[in-house]
């Protein structure tokens, strides 16, 4: 049993469209992943900058609220106070 030329051509067309479809689908998925990844990186950098500024403001406020410390003279245990 041999296949006719028409049947072989039809089968070859199916296989080429099959690979074309999955090739396009693969490229679309990879492109979407790259797009989402770059968006995530941009958002991450933005949040890092925002958190850095917020933490610096909180540290400055805490430093300003602390009472000045008195110097501790004679920290040696042998000195009679």
N, C-alpha and C positions, 0 to 999 in steps of 0.2 A: 504494500500500500504506500503509495507516494502521495504527498500533498500537492495540490495544484499550486501554481504560481500565485494565484489570487489569494489563497489561504495563507501562504507564507508571507506575502506582503501585508495582509491584514494583521497577522500575528506580530510582525515586526513593527507595524504602526502602533499597535497596542503597547508593546514594550517600550517604544521610544516615548510615547505620551506618558506612560507610567513613570519613567525615570525623570521626565521633564517636570511632571507634577510634584514628585517628591523632592526634586532638586530645588524647585521654587519654594516649596513649603519649608524646607530646611533653611534656605537663605532668609526667608521671612522670620522664622523663629530666632535665628542667630541675630538678625538685625534688631528685633524687638528686645532681645536680652542685652545687646550693647546699648540700646537707647535707655532702657531702664537702669542699667548699671551706671551710665554717665549721669543720669538724673539723680540717682542715689548718692553718687560721689559729690555732686554739687550741693545737695541738701546736707550732706555730712559736713562739708567744709563750712557751710553757712551756720549750722548749729554749733560747730566747734568754736567759731569766732564769737557767736552770741554767748555761749557758756563762758568763754574766757573773759569777756567783758563783764558779765554778771558776777563771776567769782571775784574779779579784781575789785569791783564796787563793794561787794560784801566784805572783803578783807580790809579795804580802806575804812569802812564804817566801823568794823570791829576794833581796829587799831585806834581810831579816834575815840571810841567809847571807853576803852580801858583806862583806868586810873594810872597816873604815872607811878612807877614803882620807886620805893625808897631804896637807896643803896644799902646793902647789908654790909656794915663794917664788922670787922672782927669775926669772920666766919670760922676762925680756927677754934677748935674745941678746948684748947688749952688756955684761952683768954677768959678771965673772970669778968663777968659783966655786971 
